[in-house]
Amino acid sequence: ASCRAYAAEQGWVVTSVYREVFTGGELFDRPQLSKLRESVRRHEVDVVVAHALDRLTRNQAHLGVILSEADYAGVAIELVTERLEDTPEGRLLQSVRGFVAEVERIKIAERTKRGRQARTAQGMPLPGNKPPYGYRWRDAKKSGLDPDPVTAPILQRIFQEYMGGVPLRTLADRLTAEGIPTATGRSKWMATTIRC
């Protein structure tokens, strides 16, 4: 909403919106960011608007890649809450902000890891909205997992066939042909779905 309002104030037309929930620091594992970078490289946009610098990335090196690609393509990067200035001081400020964001990402990852370790040490499953495929929550507190009577046999079959040498792609084709829905209810299975 803030980006749209900012674009409207500048009189710009919003041609695409790239939104994803991603808390990690990997540049190449972000499909929406990859699409945005491709649009920049193809000169399909004149300006990229982000709420803040850390919404693009929290990794200083990745920020350098993004800003360099935009600069090379002649595409401006505009931030709603901050100003990027093309001065030595501005570039230093970008580096410092990128460094601080990267440190914060590392701290968040470390806290998350400790929390997960504490949960598993207590014999509790890792939290999440959905239980893993083949299981269901034991109770409303999500204190444990029990086999799901509908999907557990499918999960067992996947493991047995895979351990028997059946390739993931073949497994996916078989499950799709039999009309067995995926965990998200889709009718088509992919090898990557089974791998996950």
VENFENTA-V960415 format. One record per backbone hydrogen bond with DSSP energy under -0.5 kcal/mol. CO is the residue of the C=O (numbers start at 0). NH is the residue of the N-H. If there is no record, write none. Layout:
[[CO:NH] [CO:NH]]
This chain:
[[0:4] [1:5] [2:6] [3:7] [4:8] [5:9] [6:10] [6:11] [7:10] [11:13] [12:14] [16:18] [19:21] [26:29] [28:30] [29:33] [30:34] [31:35] [32:36] [33:37] [34:38] [35:39] [36:40] [37:41] [38:43] [38:44] [39:42] [45:75] [46:48] [47:49] [47:77] [49:79] [50:80] [51:54] [51:55] [52:55] [52:56] [57:59] [58:62] [59:63] [60:64] [61:65] [62:66] [63:67] [64:68] [65:69] [66:70] [67:71] [68:72] [69:73] [69:74] [70:73] [75:47] [75:77] [77:49] [81:78] [82:84] [84:86] [86:90] [87:91] [88:92] [89:93] [90:94] [91:95] [92:96] [93:97] [94:98] [95:99] [96:100] [97:101] [98:102] [99:103] [100:104] [101:105] [102:106] [103:107] [104:108] [105:109] [106:110] [107:111] [108:112] [109:113] [110:114] [111:115] [112:116] [113:117] [114:118] [115:119] [116:120] [117:121] [118:123] [119:122] [131:134] [133:147] [135:145] [138:141] [143:137] [145:135] [146:148] [147:151] [150:154] [151:155] [152:156] [153:157] [154:158] [155:159] [156:160] [157:161] [158:162] [159:163] [160:165] [161:164] [166:170] [167:171] [168:172] [169:173] [170:174] [171:175] [172:176] [173:177] [174:179] [175:178] [178:180] [181:184] [185:181] [186:188] [189:193] [190:194] [191:195]]
